[in-house]
Amino acid sequence: MPSKSNRIRTAALYARVSTDGQSTENQLIELRQVAERMGWRVISEYVDHGVSGAKGRDKRPEFDALCKGAVRREFDVIMAWSVDRLGRSLQHLVSFLGEVQAKEVDLYLHQQGIDTTTPAGKAMFQMCGVFAEFERSMIQERVRAGLGRAKANGKTLGRPKISAKLENEIKAVRRKGIGIRATARQVGVGVSVVQRVIAEK
């Protein structure tokens, strides 16, 4: 099989709009023109209509199909109008990029001018990884700070405790040898509540 350097690259286009009233056609037209200028052959187009970029792959069928195509190496380059067409989370985006690049599939993002078929584009991709790590750290720090403030204000963290009366009722039913699920049904609580009361004995 000829190497990528001496054969025409194949490209897959991905377009997405958040509402059904919007159109992806402008995105696709621009990407087709870029592919033509680059000498890339467009072999597939994936379009999600009326789907938020914050949704997971299971809620974005065309994006899911694109990812599966990349894993099977059905094309050389994924082309998208903008980074936010692929997703709204930097962490998820970098995870996606790592996944496709592990299969030697490149990425072209028109608005950001990122093209990982070039050395500069690959460097930009590595910077994205740095920023994703930064975002993870910031989120963790905010969570820790929030928990600290809650404790300082006297708030009880974790699941709310049940009343003493309900707890005694659960224990009384359990003493009769009734199983956890049956106890939960009889008392009118979730199975996890019964399990927690048993564990706290």
C-alpha positions as semicolon CSV with decimal commas, in nm:
position;residue;x (nm);y (nm);z (nm)
1;M;0,000;0,000;0,000
2;P;0,150;0,340;-0,092
3;S;0,249;0,572;0,194
4;K;0,050;0,885;0,276
5;S;0,326;1,101;0,134
6;N;0,281;0,972;-0,222
7;R;-0,090;0,907;-0,243
8;I;-0,398;1,127;-0,234
9;R;-0,523;1,175;0,121
10;T;-0,884;1,082;0,189
11;A;-1,097;1,309;0,407
12;A;-1,412;1,280;0,615
13;L;-1,612;1,596;0,682
14;Y;-1,803;1,651;1,005
15;A;-2,066;1,922;1,050
16;R;-2,310;1,987;1,330
17;V;-2,580;2,240;1,417
18;S;-2,751;2,275;1,755
19;T;-3,103;2,337;1,625
20;D;-3,303;2,189;1,339
21;G;-3,362;2,538;1,200
22;Q;-2,993;2,585;1,124
23;S;-2,811;2,452;0,819
24;T;-2,477;2,275;0,790
25;E;-2,446;2,347;0,419
26;N;-2,218;2,651;0,457
27;Q;-1,981;2,451;0,677
28;L;-1,970;2,167;0,425
29;I;-1,922;2,393;0,122
30;E;-1,621;2,563;0,281
31;L;-1,466;2,232;0,389
32;R;-1,513;2,080;0,042
33;Q;-1,335;2,380;-0,109
34;V;-1,045;2,345;0,136
35;A;-1,018;1,973;0,061
36;E;-1,004;2,053;-0,311
37;R;-0,727;2,310;-0,256
38;M;-0,533;2,064;-0,044
39;G;-0,571;1,788;-0,300
40;W;-0,763;1,571;-0,053
41;R;-1,045;1,345;-0,173
42;V;-1,364;1,368;0,034
43;I;-1,501;1,016;0,074
44;S;-1,761;1,069;0,347
45;E;-1,963;1,340;0,521
46;Y;-2,111;1,309;0,869
47;V;-2,379;1,556;0,978
48;D;-2,559;1,585;1,313
49;H;-2,870;1,806;1,308
50;G;-3,023;1,966;1,618
51;V;-2,768;1,818;1,859
52;S;-2,571;2,008;2,121
53;G;-2,193;1,967;2,124
54;A;-2,218;1,899;2,497
55;K;-2,399;1,571;2,427
56;G;-2,206;1,244;2,445
57;R;-2,133;1,018;2,150
58;D;-2,444;0,810;2,217
59;K;-2,660;1,120;2,153
60;R;-2,464;1,222;1,840
61;P;-2,503;0,930;1,596
62;E;-2,303;1,081;1,310
63;F;-2,017;1,182;1,539
64;D;-2,016;0,828;1,678
65;A;-2,002;0,690;1,322
66;L;-1,714;0,929;1,245
67;C;-1,518;0,802;1,547
68;K;-1,576;0,441;1,446
69;G;-1,464;0,520;1,092
70;A;-1,145;0,675;1,229
71;V;-1,075;0,366;1,440
72;R;-1,115;0,153;1,126
73;R;-0,886;0,400;0,940
74;E;-1,141;0,451;0,665
75;F;-0,992;0,798;0,592
76;D;-0,673;0,995;0,655
77;V;-0,808;1,332;0,774
78;I;-1,112;1,450;0,970
79;M;-1,222;1,799;0,869
80;A;-1,451;2,021;1,077
81;W;-1,554;2,386;1,051
82;S;-1,460;2,466;1,411
83;V;-1,340;2,301;1,729
84;D;-1,681;2,355;1,894
85;R;-1,846;2,146;1,622
86;L;-1,664;1,842;1,765
87;G;-1,745;1,915;2,130
88;R;-1,772;2,177;2,400
89;S;-1,531;2,024;2,652
90;L;-1,157;2,065;2,599
91;Q;-1,095;1,742;2,789
92;H;-1,330;1,543;2,565
93;L;-1,183;1,705;2,256
94;V;-0,825;1,615;2,348
95;S;-0,936;1,262;2,435
96;F;-1,099;1,239;2,091
97;L;-0,787;1,379;1,920
98;G;-0,565;1,131;2,101
99;E;-0,793;0,847;1,996
100;V;-0,791;0,937;1,626
101;Q;-0,423;1,024;1,613
102;A;-0,339;0,688;1,768
103;K;-0,487;0,550;1,446
104;E;-0,275;0,797;1,243
105;V;-0,582;0,998;1,141
106;D;-0,515;1,372;1,116
107;L;-0,742;1,664;1,197
108;Y;-0,820;1,988;1,016
109;L;-1,011;2,263;1,203
110;H;-1,094;2,548;0,968
111;Q;-1,171;2,835;1,205
112;Q;-0,875;2,767;1,434
113;G;-0,635;2,705;1,147
114;I;-0,524;2,372;1,295
115;D;-0,398;2,111;1,052
116;T;-0,217;1,817;1,212
117;T;-0,089;1,703;0,873
118;T;0,174;1,980;0,926
119;P;0,445;2,006;1,196
120;A;0,293;2,333;1,325
121;G;-0,047;2,169;1,353
122;K;0,095;1,878;1,550
123;A;0,259;2,126;1,789
124;M;-0,075;2,301;1,837
125;F;-0,236;1,966;1,915
126;Q;0,024;1,905;2,187
127;M;-0,056;2,248;2,334
128;C;-0,424;2,148;2,348
129;G;-0,318;1,858;2,568
130;V;-0,142;2,098;2,805
131;F;-0,451;2,318;2,831
132;A;-0,674;2,015;2,889
133;E;-0,457;1,913;3,182
134;F;-0,480;2,272;3,311
135;E;-0,860;2,262;3,282
136;R;-0,876;1,934;3,476
137;S;-0,662;2,082;3,753
138;M;-0,877;2,395;3,772
139;I;-1,198;2,190;3,798
140;Q;-1,051;1,973;4,074
141;E;-0,933;2,283;4,261
142;R;-1,279;2,445;4,236
143;V;-1,444;2,127;4,366
144;R;-1,206;2,108;4,662
145;A;-1,260;2,477;4,739
146;G;-1,638;2,433;4,721
147;L;-1,628;2,137;4,961
148;G;-1,407;2,336;5,198
149;R;-1,652;2,629;5,200
150;A;-1,945;2,395;5,260
151;K;-1,773;2,234;5,560
152;A;-1,673;2,575;5,699
153;N;-2,039;2,683;5,679
154;G;-2,146;2,376;5,875
155;K;-2,307;2,194;5,584
156;T;-2,319;1,815;5,600
157;L;-2,167;1,662;5,291
158;G;-2,278;1,340;5,126
159;R;-2,624;1,184;5,124
160;P;-2,875;1,328;5,373
161;K;-2,932;1,114;5,681
162;I;-3,272;0,955;5,734
163;S;-3,478;1,017;6,047
164;A;-3,416;0,811;6,362
165;K;-3,774;0,684;6,344
166;L;-3,726;0,550;5,989
167;E;-3,389;0,401;6,080
168;N;-3,542;0,216;6,378
169;E;-3,824;0,092;6,158
170;I;-3,573;-0,053;5,908
171;K;-3,380;-0,224;6,189
172;A;-3,700;-0,367;6,336
173;V;-3,805;-0,519;6,002
174;R;-3,455;-0,659;5,947
175;R;-3,460;-0,826;6,291
176;K;-3,753;-1,033;6,167
177;G;-3,517;-1,189;5,912
178;I;-3,666;-1,007;5,617
179;G;-3,430;-0,952;5,320
180;I;-3,291;-0,615;5,215
181;R;-3,514;-0,568;4,908
182;A;-3,827;-0,678;5,094
183;T;-3,738;-0,444;5,382
184;A;-3,696;-0,153;5,139
185;R;-4,037;-0,224;4,984
186;Q;-4,208;-0,260;5,321
187;V;-4,063;0,058;5,471
188;G;-4,087;0,255;5,146
189;V;-3,720;0,345;5,094
190;G;-3,452;0,257;4,843
191;V;-3,239;-0,055;4,874
192;S;-2,929;0,164;4,916
193;V;-3,086;0,328;5,224
194;V;-3,140;-0,012;5,389
195;Q;-2,785;-0,115;5,302
196;R;-2,649;0,207;5,457
197;V;-2,843;0,152;5,781
198;I;-2,710;-0,205;5,803
199;A;-2,352;-0,088;5,742
200;E;-2,378;0,178;6,014
201;K;-2,471;-0,073;6,288
